[in-house]
Amino acid sequence: METWQIRDILEWSAKYFKKKHIDQPRLTSEILLAHSLKCRRIDLYLNYDRPLNQPDRDRYREMLKSRAKGKPWQYIVGETEFYSLPFRVNDAVLIPRPETEILIDAVLDHCKKNEPYKIWDIGSGSGAIAISLAKNLPLAKILATDISDQAIKIAKKNAELNHVGERICFRQSDLAKNVEETRFDLIVSNPPYIATSEFSSLPIEVRHEPVTALNGGKDGLYFYRRFAKICQIHLASRGALAVEIGADQGERVREILKRSAIFYSVEILKDYARRDRVIYAKKI
């Protein structure tokens, strides 16, 4: 074809992605083309007959190639949305997922909006959890830590983007190594929980994400054992631990926390597919 209009590009690329077994081929095509043309997705349909010049097509073609090779579209466009908030992302951080919003909901269901909570977000990554809580708990003071200095840099930018930078302290730390503060009212985390043996079977998109944000050790439960010990020192009496878990890990994580003998309640919360997704534990 001598002239490619937006309609032609979208139809062709959706078929191309489908052939490559890319999830949501039409939606992915729209997201990438809108980003390439610096417009909103709805603008694609308001300008359905707009012809694309050669630079437009070349730029979009490179995005198609990257996505076809398995690179997540969020990394290609450098941004995503979580809890209705914008976040910058790259391959130094885990891509925030809708399932993690259940963790935010669980915390907000248990917290009063105008209380000055002291919160620690362990393994903050892009800052999605810390920032979402800061936006919804306006008096909370939050410490967000991550082992990766690159992740900390991105999280700081996201905090400024969402106007909560002054209420979140970002710090590089391997779990509690650089954390002297104690008596947090709430400790939250979406830790690595994929067993090492499962890595080879992960979708190619997931394998583009940082291994340190995914690898939960031999059985996927390494970090929950560490959390049980961390909470003995750093979690205040009557405080709570809220963590995301794998779809079949609920009972095993609950047993780990119960054996620590510091929690009087360990609740397993399900996601919309009725799979284990969050543990909410209350300290004695």
Beta strands, then each sheet from edge to edge (+ up, - down):
strand 1: 79-82
strand 2: 85-88
strand 3: 118-122
strand 4: 141-146
strand 5: 168-172
strand 6: 184-189
strand 7: 235-244
strand 8: 263-270
strand 9: 276-283
sheet 1: 1+ 2-
sheet 2: 5+ 4+ 3+ 6+ 7+ 9- 8+
end
